[in-house]
Structure formats: C-alpha cells, structure tokens
Amino acid sequence: MDSPSLKDGGHFYYEATAGRPGMGYVSPSAAPMLGYPIEHLTGDPEVWIGTIVHPDDRAAVAEEVSASLRAGRDFQIEYRACRADGEVVWLREVAHVIGDDHGAPVSIRGLVTDITRSRSSEAALRGALARLRLAQEVAGIGTFEWGIQNDVNVWSPEIERLYGLPPGGFEGTYQAWAARVHPDDLAEAERLVRRALETGSFEAEFRIIRPDGGVLWLAGRGLVQRDRQGRPVRMIGANIDITERKRREKALRVSEERLRLAQSAAKIGIWDWNPRSNETAFNAEYYAIMGLEPGTPHGYQDFLALVHPEDRERVDRAMQASLSSGARYSVEHRIRRPDGAERWVAAEGDVATSKEGVGRHILGTVRDITNRKHAEERQVMLVREVDHRAKNILAAVQAMISLSARSQTDLEGFIRTIQSRIQAMAHVHELISEARWHGADLRRIMEDELEPYGSGGQQMATIAGPDLTLKPAAAIGLAMLLHELITNAAKHGAWSVPGGRVEIDWRRGEAGEVLLEWRETGGPPVAAPARGGFGSQLIERGLTGSGAAELRFEPEGVRCSVRLDADQVARWTGPPEHDRAPSSAGRATEQPARSEEPGRLKVLLVEDNALVALDLKCTLDAIGHATVGPAATLQQALTLAEEDGLDAAILDVNLGDDTVFDVAERLAARKIPFAFATGYNASEVLPERHRARPTLRKPYTEAEVEKLLDRLARG
C-alpha cells in the first residue's frame, strides 16, 4: 500500500524564528506527510535537523540555512527526510527570510513539498538514458539531427564512434557526411535523401569508409519534420551498424550458390510438402527433373499424376506410411513427364513430426536415375546374353561331337577332327566378336580358314567376290561349311595332289541373296562316297534356315553351290553382281508328310544355330520322329507353323534379332503342343502366359529330347 506522502504528494507550511532551533508553527498537513504528530514537530527544537532530515543531508541543509540567514536571502533546497515509519522521502523546501528595519533576519516562513515521485521519475529517466546509451554503443546505433535549412548536422558520440571519429570530431554538415559514404553507394544514398524530403521518411543501406580505411555497412533510418508551411526543416534519425549482418548474408548467398551449383551438378531436386495445408516448395532442379516449368503449381495430387500408373499406388503407400510413422521415405519409381517422356527417379525424405507423432511436413530430395536403371537393365541383359551364348556354344560343341562320333571309328582321327572343327568355330567367333556381334566379313572368313595351310593355301586357291558382312548365324554356318570343304580338299580332293586348285567366288543375286560357288580342279578322280558322314551332312544341311547348299561330285572335281538368303547379309559394300544364272542349290528345308506309324510324331523344329539344328534333327531321326524344318528365321517358322498334320514343336526362343513368340501364339491357337528351347532362365525370357510350357534347357541330351516329346505327345 502506498504511503500518504507518495499517495498525496502533499505539502505543508511552517514559520520559525531566526536564530532559534525548531519550528514555531507547522500546518496540520505535515503530520500525514512525515508521520509525526504536530506537537512533536513544534515541541522539540532539535527534532527537525536531528531526526527528520536524512543523516547524509543534515550538514548540507544546516549550512544552506545558516548561509541564507547570514546573507538575509531566501533559499531553496532539496533533501531527503526520514518519516516516523522509517521510509525515506524527498522534500523541496522554499523559504522566505524576513528581516528588521536594519536587514537583520527576524523570522522564516517556508513551504515544504513532497517531491519523492518526481525525483523517482527523474532517476528512472536517467537510468533509462544510461541504458539506452549503453545499448546504442553495444548495438552500434548512433543518432543524428540534421537541420535542413541551416545545414547543421548534430551527431551523438555513438554515431561518431561508428564513423571512426573522436567525440566532437564530426564537422557537422551534410557534405561532411556525404564525403564519408562509399563512392559506389553515394549516388543511391543521396537519391534516397532527396526522396525522403518529399515523402518524410528516409531508409537506406550503404557503406562508409572510416579514416583508417575500414569499411562498414550502415542502415540509415530517419523522419523529416516540417514547418507550418510544409517545408522540411529537420531530419532526426539513426545509423545502425549492419556490417556483421551483411557479412552473414554474403556468406549465406555464397553457401546457397555453392549448394545450388552442387545440386545442379549432381542433378538433385529439393522438395518440401506440408500435408495439412498442401503447401509445397521446390528448387529449380526439381522442376527440371519432373519436366515442369519453374514455378508451376504442383501439389501432392499433381505429383501423383506424374507417377507411372503401375508405380502410383506403391509410391502413395510409402508416403502415407512415412507420414504416419515418421520413418524415412525412400522410393524408386517411374514418372511420365508432361511431354510423355518416361524417367526413373529416386526420392528420399525426412518427416518432421508434431508432439503427437503426426507428420507436419516432409523435406526431401529427388534424383533422376534413368541412366543407372538403363545400365542395370543392360547389365542384366548382358548377363543373360552371355549365359545364353555360352549355352548355345556348348550346345553347338555337343552337337558337333555327337555328329562327328556317328561317322568316326578311329579315336585319334576323331580327336583331330573335333579339334579342327572347334578351332574353325573359334576363329569365326573371334571375327564376330571383333565386330561386336554385328557380323563377320566373308573375305576374312575365307582367309582365316585358309591360314592353316600357309602361303600354299593362298596360292592353291582363287578368291573373288564383292565385300560383304554376314550376320552372326550365317557367318558361323558358312565358316563350318567352308572348313569341311577345305579339309576334304586337303585330304581327298584337289589339294591332296600337286597342282590341284580351288576356285571360290561369290556374287549378289537378283533378290539380294549371296550366291557362292566352290570348284575343285586338278585333283584325283572324284566319286560320291558310299555313305555320307558328318562333313557331308554339315555341308548340305548346315545352312538350313539361312540358305542352302548343294554338294556335287563331278569328274573334274568337287563342286558346291551355296546360297545365303538376303536377310542373312548385314551389309553389302561391293557393287551388285547378278549377271550369272541363279545357283541350282535349292532350299534344304524338308517338309515330310505326316507319318501314320503309331508313336511317330511330326515335329516342327525352330532353331537358328545350324549345328544345334542338325544335331537335334539327327536326334529326332534316331528316336523315330519326322522333322519339319528346321526353320532358322521367324518368317520361315511362321510359314512352317501352318503345315498340316503337325504333332508337336520345339521352338528356340531367340531367332537372331527376333523371338519365337509369334510362332508360339499361332501353335497355341491351333492347339498344337510345343516346348521352348533356350539357354536363358525360362522365367526371365518367357511371357507370363507361356511360363507353364515345357522347356528344354541348352545344352540338352537325347534322353531329355525323347522325354520332352513323350510329354508333348501325352498333351
């Protein structure tokens, strides 16, 4: 509760006799002000100085009163007083000294006022001013007052300190200020001053150069005062040191630019989504990845609309799970850009959750991983292709061994024959590999086959024909055929005696096919063998599906006419030649009538590897079934699939650049049972609708083929 003195802020009147201690009269209001009864204030002559006046102020009060009485003058004094309850108050005493006719002091009449409240306000004001000055100094704030009409610019000590000047060191004019502003910022700062004289408000950020050469950034703020005529007369304002803020802003800009460059170089998009408000934010790289124009409105549903339909449900489930659990969001999925382009992206995000564990917003990144996904797909495809080709090679080697064994009785001869045939196959594979499996040059095939015979082979043979590249399957088949012809010429034909020669030439037929002739002269008399071995079968049937060959044993020497279909040529580089009559060689594809014998099946054989096809045909013959084909191309297979009386089919999955699935669909429509033959894992290459079909894995045995056909026959 406030004391009466502080509450009322009152005063009292008194009278005293000069030269006598104490007061003769005190007005009644003194009692509540000082807490003493009136009798106590007037009865005891020493109570005023000895009790009421604060001990620290007694000497000063006594001296002032004594001096005034000696001089016969009035006085005014402020001092502290002690109330009866111990509270200290401030009093102001104004007294008039009354003298006699000679001027000697006779009495004193005075008025005492309680000034405690005003003294407290003044103390608070002084404290506030001191604190303000300290805050200005710490915060780097200085004030100014510029008289616009007389160009007097008054600066506080704090602003002089900012500008590196000693107290009073500022010249006090507008030009003195302008001379300290950085030259690069002066024009803009003065423009803002001129505008402030019109608008009444000054606000600018500029640099100054201190006397020591240091540069500071300042923020200037000011208000313009006007006279009654509206003319600007004064600007009062402050300068604030913002150097540190500018340094941080610059560092932030540099950091943001580095981050932007890093994100751009790494192609990382940034996204932020608030699921409650559906507010979103993205960087430029995000828009680029998603194929959007920067700034395009893009909420969560807009994002889902870009997600590939097959991935959309999975992506939405992952997002909702992350928001509900706070777990990290991490998904790889496809998108379809507005222009229709399909891309793979990897998105990751961290969820900021509320106290209740509910996701407030999610901040994350997105990267375009299309190239990585394509590389992974190519790697998987490459592994499959390597596996497939390895098994095809093994199947071809197995077929070669099996077929060679049928016609060989001498073990050492068998070994030499197998070695030479495998070597021939290896040579052509090397040629194809050099061309990255795009094909092999026919002339190189010839030269490589003749190389084991040294320079003599080149001298004993004439090679002529335009340059061309054969596709891999045809190149392998032709290389094996030439190997058999060359081996036979060396053992039994033209090269088995001195002076024998071989002429090999080829040309381009009217339909773009390759027509090749092999002619031997100067050798021993020729007669057809009583029984054809593997070499003869390979020559006559090794090109089945890609062409045909006809072997003739004429008196002058062995003749062989070869035709390779136009679709087996990868590239012609020589001039077209078709002036000769077409070769008499016919297609080697056989189409036997359906056998009526019980248990004997008519089997469509589709296989583009000549050796494997020949071995499988021999296997079918051995176990008592008839063969339709073999077909080495998709078109041939589709044609033969229409044959009447088919009982079953064995389909090689890959036919060069094509697959056999169109043939499978046609056979399924005709309700003809069939099986696939492949070096791949069936689950990786077969369509879903055909995965239940029987599969023959390469390389396979005669027993596996027989078991497969029994299964097909039973349906």
C-alpha positions in Angstrom: 0.0 0.0 0.0 1.4 3.4 -0.9 2.4 5.8 1.9 0.4 9.0 2.3 3.3 11.1 1.2 3.7 9.2 -2.0 0.0 8.9 -2.5 -0.9 12.5 -1.9 2.4 14.3 -2.9 1.3 17.0 -0.4 3.0 20.0 1.3 2.8 21.9 4.5 3.5 25.5 5.7 5.8 26.4 8.6 7.0 29.5 10.5 10.2 29.7 12.5 12.2 32.4 14.4 15.6 33.2 13.1 18.4 32.2 15.3 16.2 29.7 17.3 16.2 26.0 16.5 12.9 24.3 15.7 9.7 25.5 14.2 7.2 27.7 15.9 4.3 26.7 13.7 3.6 23.8 11.3 0.4 23.4 9.3 -1.6 20.3 10.0 -0.8 18.6 6.7 2.8 18.0 8.0 1.6 15.2 10.2 0.5 12.7 7.5 3.5 13.7 5.3 6.1 12.9 7.9 4.2 10.5 10.2 4.8 12.6 13.4 2.2 14.4 15.4 2.2 18.2 15.2 3.2 18.6 18.8 6.4 16.5 18.2 7.3 18.7 15.2 6.9 22.0 17.2 7.7 21.0 20.7 11.2 19.7 20.3 13.6 22.3 18.9 16.1 19.7 17.6 13.7 17.3 16.0 13.8 18.7 12.5 17.6 18.7 12.0 18.4 15.9 14.3 15.6 13.5 13.4 13.7 14.3 10.3 16.5 15.4 7.9 18.4 12.4 6.5 21.7 12.0 8.2 23.6 12.1 4.9 21.9 15.5 4.1 22.0 17.2 7.6 25.2 19.1 7.1 24.3 20.4 3.7 20.8 21.6 4.9 22.2 23.2 8.0 24.9 25.0 6.0 22.4 26.3 3.4 20.0 27.6 6.1 22.9 29.3 8.0 24.3 30.9 4.9 20.9 32.2 3.9 20.3 33.8 7.3 23.7 35.4 7.3 23.1 36.9 3.9 19.5 37.7 4.6 18.4 36.0 1.4 15.7 33.4 0.6 16.7 29.9 -0.1 15.5 26.6 -1.9 16.9 23.3 -1.1 16.1 19.6 -1.8 16.9 16.9 0.6 15.9 13.6 2.0 13.8 13.2 5.1 13.1 10.2 7.4 9.4 9.6 8.2 8.4 8.2 11.6 7.9 4.7 10.0 11.5 4.7 8.6 10.5 5.5 5.0 12.8 8.0 3.2 11.1 10.7 1.2 12.4 13.6 -0.9 11.4 17.2 0.1 11.8 20.5 -1.5 11.9 23.5 0.9 11.3 27.0 -0.3 11.8 29.7 2.4 11.5 33.5 2.6 13.7 35.2 5.2 12.1 38.3 6.9 14.4 41.0 8.3 14.0 44.0 10.5 14.5 47.6 9.5 18.2 47.1 9.6 18.1 43.9 7.5 18.8 41.6 10.2 16.9 38.2 9.9 13.9 38.0 12.2 11.9 35.0 11.0 11.5 32.4 8.3 8.3 31.4 6.5 8.5 28.4 4.2 6.7 25.8 2.1 7.8 22.1 2.2 6.7 19.9 -0.7 6.9 16.1 -1.1 8.8 15.6 -4.4 9.6 11.9 -4.0 7.6 10.9 -7.1 9.2 13.4 -9.4 12.7 12.5 -8.1 12.0 8.8 -8.7 10.9 9.6 -12.3 14.0 11.6 -12.9 16.1 8.8 -11.6 14.3 6.3 -13.7 14.8 8.6 -16.7 18.5 9.0 -16.1 18.8 5.2 -15.7 16.9 4.6 -19.0 19.1 7.2 -20.8 22.2 5.5 -19.5 20.9 2.1 -20.5 19.9 3.5 -23.9 23.3 4.9 -24.4 24.9 1.6 -23.5 22.6 -0.3 -25.8 23.4 2.1 -28.6 27.1 1.6 -28.1 26.8 -2.2 -27.9 24.4 -2.5 -30.9 26.3 0.0 -32.9 23.5 2.6 -33.1 24.2 6.3 -33.3 21.7 9.2 -33.6 21.8 12.4 -35.7 19.7 15.6 -36.1 20.1 17.5 -39.3 18.9 21.0 -39.7 17.9 21.1 -43.3 17.5 24.8 -43.7 20.8 25.8 -41.9 22.7 22.6 -42.8 23.7 21.9 -39.2 24.1 18.2 -38.6 24.5 17.2 -35.0 25.8 13.7 -34.2 25.7 11.7 -31.0 29.0 10.3 -29.6 27.8 6.8 -30.7 27.5 7.8 -34.4 30.9 9.5 -34.3 32.3 6.3 -32.9 30.7 4.3 -35.8 32.4 6.6 -38.3 35.7 6.2 -36.6 35.8 9.8 -35.3 36.7 11.1 -31.8 34.0 12.8 -29.8 33.3 16.2 -31.5 35.3 15.2 -34.5 32.5 15.5 -37.0 32.4 18.7 -39.0 28.6 18.9 -38.7 27.4 19.4 -42.3 25.6 17.3 -44.9 28.7 17.3 -47.2 30.9 16.1 -44.3 28.6 13.1 -44.1 28.5 12.5 -47.9 32.3 12.6 -48.1 32.4 9.5 -45.8 29.9 7.4 -47.8 31.5 4.8 -50.1 31.7 6.2 -53.7 29.8 3.1 -55.1 26.9 3.8 -52.8 26.8 7.6 -52.7 24.5 8.2 -55.6 21.8 5.9 -54.4 22.1 7.2 -50.8 21.7 10.8 -51.9 18.7 9.8 -54.1 17.0 8.3 -51.1 17.7 11.5 -49.1 16.1 13.6 -51.8 13.1 11.3 -51.8 12.8 11.5 -48.0 12.5 15.3 -48.3 9.4 14.6 -50.3 7.9 11.5 -48.6 9.0 12.3 -45.0 10.8 9.0 -44.4 14.5 8.1 -45.0 15.6 4.4 -45.2 18.8 3.2 -46.8 21.7 0.8 -46.5 25.1 2.0 -47.5 28.8 1.6 -46.8 31.1 4.2 -45.2 34.9 4.5 -45.3 36.4 5.2 -41.9 39.6 7.3 -41.5 41.7 4.1 -41.0 40.4 2.7 -44.3 38.0 0.3 -42.8 34.6 -0.2 -44.5 31.4 -0.6 -42.5 27.8 -1.2 -43.7 25.3 1.1 -42.1 21.5 1.1 -42.1 20.1 4.7 -42.0 16.6 5.5 -40.8 15.2 9.0 -40.4 12.0 11.0 -40.1 11.6 14.5 -41.6 9.8 17.3 -39.7 8.2 20.2 -41.4 7.2 23.8 -40.5 3.8 25.3 -40.8 4.3 25.9 -44.5 5.1 22.3 -45.0 8.8 22.9 -45.8 11.2 20.2 -44.5 13.2 21.7 -41.6 14.7 18.9 -39.7 15.6 15.2 -40.1 16.0 13.1 -36.9 17.3 9.6 -37.2 19.8 6.9 -36.5 22.6 4.9 -38.2 22.9 1.2 -37.3 26.0 -0.9 -37.8 24.9 -3.9 -40.0 28.3 -5.0 -41.1 28.1 -8.4 -39.4 24.6 -8.9 -40.9 25.9 -8.1 -44.3 28.8 -10.5 -43.8 26.4 -13.3 -42.8 24.1 -12.5 -45.7 27.0 -12.7 -48.2 28.3 -15.9 -46.6 24.7 -17.3 -46.9 24.5 -16.3 -50.5 27.8 -17.9 -51.3 26.8 -21.0 -49.4 23.4 -21.1 -51.2 25.1 -20.6 -54.6 27.5 -23.4 -53.8 24.6 -25.6 -52.8 22.7 -24.7 -55.9 25.7 -25.4 -58.1 26.3 -28.7 -56.3 22.6 -29.6 -56.6 22.7 -28.7 -60.3 25.9 -30.6 -60.9 24.6 -33.6 -59.1 21.1 -33.1 -60.5 19.5 -33.2 -57.1 16.0 -31.8 -56.8 14.7 -30.5 -53.4 11.1 -30.7 -52.4 9.1 -29.7 -49.2 5.5 -30.7 -48.6 3.1 -29.9 -45.8 0.3 -32.5 -45.9 -2.0 -30.4 -43.8 -2.0 -27.3 -45.9 -0.8 -29.0 -49.1 1.8 -26.2 -49.4 4.9 -27.2 -51.4 8.3 -25.7 -52.3 10.8 -26.9 -54.9 14.2 -25.9 -56.3 14.8 -25.4 -60.0 16.4 -28.8 -60.4 13.2 -30.5 -59.1 11.2 -28.8 -61.9 13.8 -29.8 -64.5 13.7 -33.5 -63.3 9.9 -33.6 -63.4 9.8 -31.8 -66.8 7.9 -28.8 -65.4 8.3 -25.1 -66.0 9.8 -23.4 -62.8 7.0 -22.1 -60.6 4.3 -24.4 -62.0 1.7 -25.1 -59.2 2.4 -28.6 -58.0 0.6 -30.1 -55.1 0.7 -33.7 -53.9 -2.0 -34.9 -56.3 -0.2 -33.2 -59.2 2.9 -35.1 -58.2 1.0 -38.4 -58.1 -0.5 -37.7 -61.5 3.1 -37.7 -62.9 4.0 -41.0 -61.2 3.8 -44.0 -63.6 0.3 -45.7 -63.2 2.0 -49.0 -62.3 4.0 -47.4 -59.5 1.4 -44.8 -58.2 -0.2 -47.0 -55.5 3.2 -48.1 -54.2 4.5 -44.6 -54.0 1.4 -43.2 -52.2 1.5 -46.1 -49.7 5.2 -45.4 -48.9 4.4 -41.6 -48.4 1.4 -42.2 -46.1 3.4 -44.8 -44.1 6.2 -42.3 -43.6 3.9 -39.6 -42.5 2.1 -41.8 -40.0 5.2 -43.4 -38.5 7.8 -40.7 -39.0 10.0 -43.2 -40.8 12.3 -42.1 -43.7 10.6 -42.0 -47.1 12.7 -43.8 -49.8 11.2 -45.0 -53.1 12.5 -45.6 -56.6 9.8 -45.2 -59.2 9.0 -44.1 -62.8 7.4 -40.8 -63.8 5.8 -39.7 -67.0 6.6 -36.1 -67.8 4.1 -33.8 -69.4 5.8 -34.3 -72.8 5.3 -38.1 -72.5 9.0 -38.9 -71.6 9.3 -41.7 -69.1 12.1 -41.4 -66.5 13.2 -43.3 -63.4 13.7 -41.2 -60.2 14.9 -42.0 -56.6 13.1 -39.9 -53.9 14.1 -39.7 -50.3 12.7 -37.6 -47.5 12.7 -37.0 -43.7 9.5 -36.3 -41.8 9.2 -33.5 -39.2 6.6 -34.7 -36.6 4.5 -33.0 -34.0 4.5 -33.8 -30.3 1.7 -36.3 -31.0 3.9 -38.0 -33.6 1.9 -36.9 -36.6 3.8 -35.8 -39.7 3.8 -32.0 -40.1 5.8 -31.8 -43.3 8.3 -33.8 -45.2 11.5 -32.4 -46.7 13.4 -34.5 -49.3 15.4 -34.9 -52.5 14.8 -36.5 -55.9 17.4 -37.7 -58.4 17.0 -38.8 -62.0 18.3 -42.4 -62.1 17.2 -43.2 -65.6 20.7 -43.8 -66.8 21.5 -46.0 -63.8 18.3 -48.1 -64.3 19.1 -48.5 -68.0 22.6 -49.5 -67.2 21.3 -52.1 -64.7 18.9 -53.4 -67.3 21.7 -53.6 -69.9 23.8 -55.4 -67.3 21.1 -58.0 -66.6 20.5 -58.4 -70.3 24.3 -58.8 -70.9 24.5 -61.5 -68.2 21.5 -63.2 -69.8 23.1 -62.9 -73.2 26.4 -64.2 -72.1 24.7 -67.1 -70.4 22.6 -67.7 -73.5 25.5 -67.6 -75.9 27.7 -69.8 -73.6 25.0 -72.4 -73.5 24.4 -72.1 -77.3 28.1 -72.7 -77.9 28.1 -75.6 -75.5 25.1 -77.0 -77.4 26.9 -76.5 -80.7 30.0 -78.2 -79.5 27.9 -81.0 -78.1 26.2 -81.4 -81.4 29.5 -81.4 -83.3 30.9 -84.1 -81.0 27.7 -86.1 -81.3 27.5 -85.8 -85.1 31.2 -86.5 -85.6 31.1 -89.6 -83.4 28.4 -91.1 -85.6 30.8 -91.3 -88.6 34.2 -91.9 -86.9 35.7 -95.2 -85.9 39.3 -94.1 -85.2 39.7 -92.4 -81.9 42.8 -90.4 -82.9 41.1 -89.3 -86.1 38.0 -88.4 -84.1 40.1 -86.2 -81.8 41.8 -84.4 -84.6 38.5 -83.8 -86.4 36.9 -82.4 -83.3 39.9 -80.2 -82.6 39.9 -78.7 -86.1 36.1 -78.1 -86.2 36.2 -76.4 -82.8 39.1 -74.3 -83.9 37.2 -73.3 -87.1 34.2 -72.3 -84.9 36.5 -70.3 -82.5 38.0 -68.4 -85.5 34.7 -67.2 -86.8 33.5 -66.4 -83.2 36.6 -64.2 -82.9 35.7 -62.4 -86.1 32.2 -61.8 -84.9 33.4 -60.6 -81.5 35.7 -58.1 -83.2 32.6 -56.6 -84.9 30.7 -56.6 -81.6 28.4 -59.4 -82.8 27.2 -57.3 -85.8 28.5 -59.9 -88.2 31.7 -61.1 -89.9 33.4 -60.2 -93.2 33.1 -63.1 -95.8 36.6 -62.5 -97.2 38.1 -62.6 -93.7 36.3 -65.9 -93.1 37.9 -67.4 -96.2 41.3 -66.1 -95.3 41.1 -67.4 -91.8 40.1 -70.9 -93.0 43.0 -71.0 -95.5 45.5 -69.7 -93.0 46.4 -73.2 -91.5 47.8 -74.1 -95.0 50.2 -71.2 -95.0 51.0 -69.3 -98.2 50.4 -72.5 -100.1 46.7 -72.3 -99.3 46.5 -68.8 -100.8 48.4 -70.0 -103.9 46.3 -73.1 -104.4 43.0 -71.1 -104.1 41.5 -68.2 -106.0 39.1 -66.0 -104.1 36.9 -63.5 -105.8 33.8 -61.5 -104.9 32.4 -58.2 -103.6 33.0 -57.2 -100.0 30.1 -58.1 -97.6 29.3 -58.7 -94.0 27.2 -61.7 -92.9 25.1 -61.8 -89.8 26.5 -64.0 -87.0 24.4 -67.1 -87.5 25.0 -67.3 -91.3 28.7 -66.5 -90.7 29.1 -69.4 -88.3 27.2 -71.8 -90.6 29.2 -70.8 -93.7 32.5 -70.9 -91.8 31.8 -74.5 -90.7 30.8 -75.4 -94.3 34.0 -74.0 -95.7 36.0 -75.7 -93.1 34.6 -79.1 -94.2 35.2 -78.3 -97.9 38.8 -77.2 -97.2 39.5 -80.2 -95.0 38.0 -82.6 -97.6 40.0 -80.9 -100.4 43.2 -81.3 -98.4 42.6 -85.0 -97.5 40.9 -86.4 -100.6 40.3 -83.6 -103.2 42.2 -81.1 -105.3 44.9 -80.3 -102.6 45.7 -83.9 -102.0 48.0 -83.9 -105.1 50.4 -81.4 -106.6 48.9 -78.9 -109.0 45.3 -79.1 -107.7 43.4 -75.8 -107.3 40.3 -74.5 -105.8 38.3 -71.5 -107.1 35.9 -69.7 -104.7 33.7 -66.8 -105.9 30.5 -65.2 -104.8 28.2 -62.6 -106.1 25.0 -60.8 -105.3 21.8 -62.3 -106.7 18.8 -60.5 -108.0 16.9 -60.7 -104.7 20.0 -59.6 -102.7 21.0 -63.1 -101.7 24.6 -64.3 -101.7 25.5 -66.9 -104.4 28.8 -68.7 -103.7 30.5 -71.4 -105.9 33.2 -73.8 -104.8 35.1 -75.6 -107.7 38.0 -78.0 -107.4 40.3 -78.8 -110.4 43.5 -80.8 -110.9 42.8 -83.3 -108.2 42.4 -87.1 -108.3 39.3 -88.7 -109.8 36.2 -88.0 -107.8 33.4 -90.3 -106.8 30.5 -89.9 -104.5 31.1 -91.6 -101.1 29.0 -94.7 -100.4 27.9 -93.2 -97.1 27.7 -89.5 -96.2 29.5 -88.6 -93.0 29.1 -85.6 -90.7 31.1 -83.4 -93.0 28.7 -84.1 -95.9 25.7 -83.5 -93.6 27.1 -80.3 -92.3 27.7 -79.0 -95.9 24.3 -79.9 -97.1 22.2 -79.1 -94.0 24.4 -76.7 -92.1 22.7 -73.6 -93.6 19.2 -74.8 -93.1 17.0 -71.8 -92.3 19.6 -69.3 -93.5 20.2 -70.7 -97.0 21.0 -73.9 -98.8 24.0 -75.8 -100.2 24.3 -78.5 -102.9 27.3 -80.8 -103.0 28.2 -82.5 -106.3 30.9 -85.0 -107.1 31.7 -84.3 -110.7 34.6 -86.0 -112.7 36.6 -82.7 -112.8 36.3 -82.3 -109.0 34.0 -81.5 -106.2 31.5 -78.7 -106.8 29.4 -76.9 -104.1 26.8 -74.3 -104.8 25.8 -72.2 -101.8 23.0 -69.7 -101.4 22.6 -67.5 -98.4 19.3 -65.7 -98.1 19.3 -61.9 -98.4 18.2 -61.4 -94.8 21.4 -63.1 -93.7 23.5 -60.2 -95.1 24.3 -57.5 -92.6 25.9 -55.2 -95.2 27.0 -55.2 -98.8 30.0 -53.0 -99.5 30.8 -54.2 -103.1 28.9 -53.5 -106.3 25.8 -55.6 -107.1 26.5 -58.6 -109.4 23.8 -60.8 -110.7 24.7 -61.5 -114.3 25.0 -65.2 -113.7 22.1 -67.5 -113.6 20.8 -68.4 -110.2 22.5 -71.3 -108.5 20.9 -74.7 -108.7 21.1 -75.0 -105.0 17.6 -75.4 -103.5 16.3 -74.9 -100.0 17.4 -77.6 -97.6 14.2 -77.3 -95.6 12.4 -80.6 -95.6 8.7 -80.9 -95.2 7.9 -84.6 -94.8 4.3 -85.8 -94.8 2.8 -86.8 -91.6 3.7 -90.3 -90.6 0.9 -92.7 -90.0 3.0 -95.0 -87.9 1.8 -95.3 -84.2 4.1 -93.2 -81.9 5.8 -91.4 -84.7 5.4 -87.6 -84.4 5.7 -84.9 -87.0 7.8 -82.3 -85.1 8.3 -78.7 -86.2 11.9 -77.7 -85.4 12.8 -74.0 -85.0 16.5 -73.3 -84.3 18.8 -70.7 -85.7 22.1 -72.4 -84.8 22.9 -74.7 -87.7 24.9 -77.3 -85.7 22.3 -77.5 -82.9 19.5 -77.8 -85.5 21.4 -80.6 -87.4 22.1 -82.5 -84.1 18.5 -82.1 -83.0 17.2 -83.3 -86.4 19.5 -86.4 -86.2 18.3 -87.0 -82.6 14.7 -86.9 -83.8 15.5 -89.2 -86.7 17.2 -91.6 -84.2 14.2 -91.8 -81.9 11.8 -92.3 -84.8 10.2 -88.9 -85.3 9.8 -86.9 -88.5 11.2 -83.3 -88.7 9.6 -80.3 -90.3 12.3 -77.7 -90.8 14.5 -76.8 -89.2 13.5 -73.1 -89.5 16.1 -70.5 -88.6 14.1 -67.3 -89.0 10.8 -66.1 -87.7 9.3 -65.9 -91.1 10.3 -69.4 -92.0 8.9 -70.6 -88.7 5.6 -68.8 -89.2 5.3 -70.4 -92.6 6.0 -73.9 -91.4 3.7 -73.5 -88.4 0.8 -73.6 -90.9 1.8 -77.1 -92.1 -0.9 -79.7 -91.9 -0.5 -82.6 -89.6 1.9 -81.1 -87.0 2.0 -83.1 -83.8 4.5 -81.0 -81.7 7.1 -78.3 -82.0 10.4 -77.4 -80.4 10.9 -73.6 -80.5 14.3 -71.8 -79.9 13.3 -68.6 -78.1 15.7 -66.3 -79.9 16.0 -66.2 -83.6 18.6 -63.6 -84.4 17.1 -60.2 -83.6 13.6 -61.8 -83.3 11.8 -64.0 -80.7 9.7 -67.0 -81.5 6.6 -66.0 -79.5 4.5 -65.2 -82.6 5.0 -68.8 -83.7 4.0 -69.9 -80.2 0.8 -67.9 -80.4 0.0 -69.5 -83.7 0.6 -73.0 -82.5 -1.4 -72.4 -79.3 -4.3 -71.2 -81.5 -4.0 -74.4 -83.5 -3.9 -76.4 -80.2 -0.5 -78.0 -81.2 1.6 -78.8 -78.2 5.1 -77.2 -78.1 8.1 -76.6 -75.9 10.7 -73.9 -75.8 14.4 -74.4 -76.1 16.7 -71.8 -74.6 20.0 -71.1 -72.9 18.2 -68.4 -70.7 16.4 -68.9 -67.5 12.8 -69.5 -68.7 11.3 -67.3 -66.0 13.3 -64.3 -67.3 12.6 -64.6 -71.0 9.2 -66.2 -71.4 6.0 -64.2 -71.2 3.7 -64.9 -68.3 1.2 -66.8 -70.4 3.8 -69.2 -71.6 5.8 -69.9 -68.4 3.9 -73.1 -67.8 5.0 -74.6 -71.1 7.7 -77.3 -71.1 11.2 -76.0 -71.6 14.3 -77.7 -73.0 17.5 -76.1 -71.4 20.6 -75.9 -73.7 22.7 -77.9 -73.9 20.4 -81.0 -73.8 20.8 -84.7 -74.2 19.0 -87.2 -76.5 17.2 -88.6 -73.4 15.9 -85.2 -72.5 14.6 -84.7 -76.0 12.9 -88.1 -76.0 11.3 -87.4 -72.6 10.1 -84.0 -73.7 8.4 -85.4 -76.9 6.7 -88.1 -74.8 5.3 -85.4 -72.6 4.1 -83.3 -75.6 2.5 -86.4 -77.2 0.5 -87.1 -74.0 -0.7 -83.5 -74.1 
